[in-house]
Each structure stands twice: as structure tokens, then as C-alpha cells.
Amino acid sequence: MLNPLKPKYWDMYFNMAYAAQAASQARREQVGCVIVTRTGLILPGYNGQPAGHHTNCCENTPIVEANGVQRLKTDSTVIHAEDNALRKAILAGVNLEGAHLFSTVSPCPGCCGLIVETPMEAVHYCRHHDDLSGLQQLTDKGIEIHPR
């Protein structure tokens, strides 16, 4: 039987996550991911606003940081890439037992909290998010972490 989660396929899944990332309208941080099930079903996700939102852009709130630099902050309404893909799986009734998530950026603490509620087996990522504290949740749950 074909095993779609063999390491020889991981580069292909990362390429798919980067393709999903390209669909994001974010200006500051575009993120893409794919969830791959044990049967080979692939569920893509990218960060963006919910359907019907007044804008597709993720950063709409100007802030001034402590060092005086002004930037646009990510809106609280943004759906993260991992959340986007997980919602698709849940809505479709997809079995995530043993699934792997491949992301262009490590999941934030909030997304890690969502992932630990699933029977997912592993999370793979390319770059570190600025807050890695959520990764401990994954480790505590027994979910493998594979930085690239």
C-alpha cells in the first residue's frame, strides 16, 4: 500500500504549502500550509480574512512600536493558515488520525492549541514564528515536530 507520508514526499508537500502561501493577501507575513492525511488527501490553507470581510488584506491596524517604527498590525479577524486547513477538514468530516501538517512557518500558540485537539501525528515547518511557546503543547501531546 502506498504511504503518502514517507519522507521522500515531504519536499513536494512543502512546495504545495508555498503555493498556498502565494494565495494570501497579507502584506507582512504570508503563511501557507497543507494537511496530508494517511490516505493522501491534501487540504491546503493560507492566512487571510474570512469570506465576505470588507478587505482581503490581513494587516489593517496601524501601530507604533516602542522603537518608534510604524507598521500595520495583523487584524484579530484573520484566519491563520493552519486554522483555515483544519476548518476545511472538520467541515468535510475528514479523518485526521495520523495526518501531517506542512507549514511555511511554525504554528503560533493559538494554532498549536487547535492542532492538539486533533489526532494529528506530526507538524513540519520551514521558518520559526516569532512565538515558539505553542510548540511545547504539541510535544506534550506527543505530536512530532519537524523543523526543516
N, C-alpha and C positions, 0 to 999 in steps of 0.2 A: 504494500500500500504506500502511496505517495505521502511523504511527510513535508507539508509546506512550511514547517517551522525550522527546517535544517539551516544551520549557519550559512550554507552556500547560497541561500536566497536572501540573506539579510541586506546585502547591498541593494538589491532590487527594491526591497521594501523601503529603505531609506530614500531611494530615488523617488518612489511614489510619495513619500512624506514631503519631500521638497517640491514635487509637483503640486501637492495640495497647498503647501505654504504659498506658492505663487498666486493662488486664488484669493488670498487675504488682501483686504483693502487697507490694512494697518500701515501707518507711516513709520512708526518707531520700531516695532517688533512684530514681524510676520512669523507665524508658527504654523506648521503643518504636521499631521500625524496620520498613521494608518493603524487600524487594529486588524490583525490577521488571526483568524480562528484556526482550530486544529483541522478543519475541513478545507481550509484555503480561502474562505470568504474574506474579502477585504473591504473594510469600512473606512473611508477617508474622513478627515476633519481638518478644519483650519479655524483660526481665530477671526471673529467678526461679530457684527451686530446681529440681533435677532431679525428674522424676516419681518418686513413692514416697518422697521425702525426709520426714523427721519433721515438718517445718514448711514452710509456703509462704513465710514471711517471709524476706527477704534479709538482714536485719540481726539477728544473734543473739548477737554477741560484744560485751559492754560493755568500753569502753576509756576511759582518762582521757588527754586531750590535754595537751600541755605547758602550756597556759594554765589547766589545772585543770578544764576543761569535760569532763563525762562524756557520751559518746554511744555509740550502738550501731554497731559496725563491720560492714561487709558481709562475709559469710562467703565463704571461698575456694571453697565449693561452688557458688556462684551462677553460673548460665549467663547471660552478657550477651546483650542483645537481638540484636546482630549475629551472635554465635555461634549463637544459637537459630535465626535465619533461615537462616544458612549450613548448619547441620546438616540442616534440612528439605530444602534444595536438594540437598545431597550424597546424602542418603538416597533422594530421589526421582529422582536421576540428571538433574537439571535442568542445562541448558547455561547457564552464567553469562557466556558470551562477550558483552561489550558491555553487561552489566547495570549498573543504577544502584542504589545503596543510599541510602535516605532515612531519616535517624535524627533523633530529637528532641534527641540530644546527640552531639557529635563522638565518634568511636570512641576507646577507650582504647588505649594502646600494644599490649596483647595482642590486641585485636580487629583492629587495623591489621595486625598480623603474620599473622592469619588471612586478611584481605582480600587482601593482596598475593600470597597463594598461589592466588588465583582470577584468571580473565581479566576481572574486572570493569573497567568503564570509568570510573565516577565515584562519588563519595561526596558526599552532600548532608547538611547538618545544621543544626539551629536554634540550639542553645546549645553553648558550649565546655565540654568535660570539663576537670577541674582539671589534667590532664596532657596537653598537646598534643604531646608529643615523638613520638608514633607517626605523626602526620600526615606527617612527613618521609619515613617509609617509603613512604607512598602516593605522594608526589610523586616519589620516586626511582624507583618502579616505573612512573611515567607515568600513574597514576590521577588523574583530575581531582578537585579538591576545591572544593566549592561551599558556603561558609557562607551561611546565609540572613540 
